[in-house]
Amino acid sequence: MIPLVKSTFYREEETKARLWAFLRTAKHLSFGPECERFEASFARYQGRAHCVFVNSGSAANLALIQVLLNLGILRRGDRVGFSVVTWSTNVMPLIQLGLRAVPIDVELDTLNVSSRTLRATLDRVPLKAVFLTHLLGFCDDPDAIAALCASEKIVLLEDACEALGTVYQGKKLGNLGLASTFSFYVGHHLSTIEGGAVCTDDEAFATMLRIVRAHGWDRNLSARQRGAMRRKFRLNSEFESRYTFYALGFNLRPTEIAGFLGNAQLEHVGEILRRRHANFVRLGPPIYARADAYVPLRYDHIDFLSNFAVPVVCRSRERRDALVAQCAGRIELRPILGGDVTQQPFFRTHMSEYADILGASNARLINEQGLYFGNNPDHTDADIEEILSVFAPAPAPVEAGARASIAAARP
């Protein structure tokens, strides 16, 4: 069987051996220099000024929203638009922290929010922020979305957890808005087992992220930043400052184990992404060319497409169900993330005012007729051939006698 996730890490045996050596010599394993080194290295890789490492991609989303509230950029009760086909913990922090989560439909041929679908939402509901998911490495027209948000004074946030390395018009996804989140969960592009990050170019935002990550205190700030916080709050005692909490926060800190793994895997990030891209180039075109069976997905506007799973939207639910049955024991499949989030029980319970705002949407069709299979950097030629044999089988050869009969029947 071809699993969604083939290994815990890229070059797993080498990485485990290095991890074992690290564990034998490490003086402490709570947040420390390995995490800080990963933050600096990942910020350089992504091309952002700041990276704040946390213990999961979901924690990254939670921290992101709490920072917006702590800084007064958003206030409880504000409406925040989100990509309706996404992961649950993109939406849950909005609801948990007292915001109103407004779904934005996606385009069927890119699976992503476009400037058109955003404009349609804005015509119905005013928004203070948009949390844009770059679903499974794809995107629509995020430059136009950024321009629309700028013109409407809307804060743009990006979830790039599934799009690490995707390049659109010369720019990496995750570099268009105020801040972006990433996930380093097992099976994602870069694995620290559990882990995530928020990237931004705004220093004040990054400082508040570090405060939110660690209980609301200043422990992981620079000496200059700690001094500024203590002067702001007229705190003169070094002793008392150690347990002074400046803003609402959580404990979202990663461990040195995650930091070490991130540094080890980041050494191979280029190779990991090239392999996934090469797999997609072999798998995507022949599958999406079967317009009779699947909705053709558009990606020729993307310079470099990087994903950890290949999505397929079938022309009917019956075909989707037949594929699920056909792949049982052969190829591991999943629905396309949370599908139409407005149909999820938590959303209908806690955000009922917007549960039916989209009506008969593209998201609903993706929810009912979509699936994905894994795109691993360790895929073999045999894996690729097996996947294609199910999703895009070559036409059966026509024997000579049959060819003659067909020719004779032509007008």
Secondary structure, DSSP 4 states (H G I P E B T S, - for coil): -B-S---SSTTHHHHHHHHHHHHHH-S--SS-HHHHHHHHHHHHHHT-SEEEEES-HHHHHHHHHHHHHHTTSS-TT-EEEEESBS-HHHHHHHHHTT-EEEEE---TTTSS--HHHHHHHHTTS--SEEEEE-GGG--S-HHHHHHHHHHHT-EEEEE-TT-TT-EETTEETT-SSSEEEEE--TTSSS--SS-EEEEES-HHHHHHHHHHHBTTS-TTS-HHHHHHHHHHTT---HHHHTT---S---B-PPPHHHHHHHHHHHTTHHHHHHHHHHHHHHHHHHHHT-TTTBPPPP-TT-SB---SEEEEEBSSHHHHHHHHHHHTTTB-EE-STT-BGGGSHHHHHH-GGGTTSS-S-HHHHHHHHEEEEE--TT--HHHHHHHHHHHSPPPPPPPHHHHHHHHHH--
